[in-house]
Amino acid sequence: MKKHLIVLAAATGIVTAAHAQYPILDAVANRVIEKYQTASCEELWEKKGAPKSPKNCALEFLRQDPQARTIFIDKVAGTIVNKMFSCGMIP
């Protein structure tokens, strides 16, 4: 049991250090999370059918930096998937 706690503590420290490297990424992730938490299901369905916007620099950055992309997705995925599930967007 102690071994698992040590591994968990070490992993948490690594993730926290990685997040500290990208303060702007954290701010963008927080805005995405807030958007999904406050959006209604109707708004999300409308946006799903809307045409895609042109590439922006944040998406380009995430495409070029796998570590940053992993951190971003790990941070926002739970909120997005839970909202999509509650809105019936995921079967």
C-alpha positions in Angstrom: 0.0 0.0 0.0 2.8 2.4 0.9 4.4 1.7 -2.5 1.3 2.8 -4.3 1.0 6.0 -2.3 4.7 6.8 -3.1 4.1 6.2 -6.8 0.9 8.3 -6.7 2.7 11.2 -4.9 5.6 11.1 -7.4 3.2 11.1 -10.4 1.2 14.0 -8.9 4.4 16.0 -8.5 5.4 15.3 -12.1 2.0 16.3 -13.5 2.0 19.4 -11.4 5.5 20.4 -12.6 4.4 19.7 -16.2 1.3 22.0 -15.7 3.5 24.7 -14.3 5.5 24.8 -17.6 2.4 26.0 -19.5 0.5 28.7 -17.7 -1.2 30.0 -20.8 -2.2 26.5 -21.7 -3.8 26.2 -18.2 -5.7 29.4 -18.7 -7.0 28.2 -22.1 -8.0 24.9 -20.6 -9.8 26.6 -17.8 -11.8 28.7 -20.3 -12.7 25.6 -22.3 -13.8 23.9 -19.1 -15.9 26.9 -18.1 -17.5 27.0 -21.6 -18.6 23.4 -21.4 -19.8 23.8 -17.8 -22.0 26.8 -18.6 -23.2 25.9 -22.1 -26.6 24.5 -22.5 -27.2 21.2 -24.4 -28.9 23.2 -27.2 -25.8 25.5 -27.6 -23.6 22.4 -27.8 -25.8 20.8 -30.4 -25.8 24.0 -32.5 -22.0 24.3 -32.4 -21.6 20.7 -33.3 -23.4 21.3 -36.6 -21.7 24.6 -37.3 -18.9 24.9 -39.8 -15.4 24.6 -38.3 -13.6 27.9 -37.7 -10.2 28.4 -39.3 -7.1 27.1 -37.5 -6.0 29.2 -34.6 -2.6 29.4 -33.0 -3.7 27.5 -29.9 -4.6 24.4 -32.0 -1.4 24.7 -34.0 0.6 24.8 -30.8 -1.2 21.7 -29.5 -0.5 19.9 -32.8 3.2 20.7 -32.6 3.8 20.0 -28.8 2.7 16.5 -27.8 3.4 17.1 -24.1 1.3 20.2 -24.0 -1.4 18.5 -26.0 -1.5 15.6 -23.4 -1.6 18.0 -20.5 -4.5 20.0 -22.2 -6.5 16.9 -23.0 -6.0 15.4 -19.6 -7.3 18.6 -18.0 -10.4 19.2 -20.2 -11.5 15.7 -21.3 -13.5 14.8 -18.2 -15.6 18.0 -18.3 -16.2 17.8 -22.0 -17.1 14.1 -22.1 -19.4 14.4 -19.0 -21.3 17.3 -20.6 -21.6 15.5 -24.0 -22.9 12.4 -22.2 -25.4 14.3 -20.2 -26.6 16.1 -23.4 -27.1 12.8 -25.2 -24.2 13.5 -27.6 -22.5 10.2 -26.6 -24.6 7.1 -26.9 
